[in-house]
Amino acid sequence: MMLATIRMTLPAKKHDEALKILKSEAKRCKVHPSCLGCHVYEDLQEDNVLVYEEMWRSEEDLKRRLRSAEYRTMLLVMEMALKHPEVRFNKVSTSTGMEMIEKARSCAI
């Protein structure tokens, strides 16, 4: 699985416009069969910071997304940012859930 994350600080006057575009883009992205999830977050500790996250089944699926005409919309939103956005692509090899908490807590006792 590939996790793509973009964190950007926007001018106050562009925040609402960028949020609207990112929400729309997330809806379009989620219907793609290889997309495992897509989310838009607002940072509650920093004003006008948005985080956009996509999860893809494979690295090749992510690369197809990055080459797509639709991804130009993301690039345009990133250009609105006050400074260079923080962009991260992470390959996830394993994933776990509640069992990790249970295992860790049972060892601590």
Order of alpha helices (4+ residues) and beta strands (2+ residues): beta-alpha-beta-beta-alpha-alpha-beta-alpha
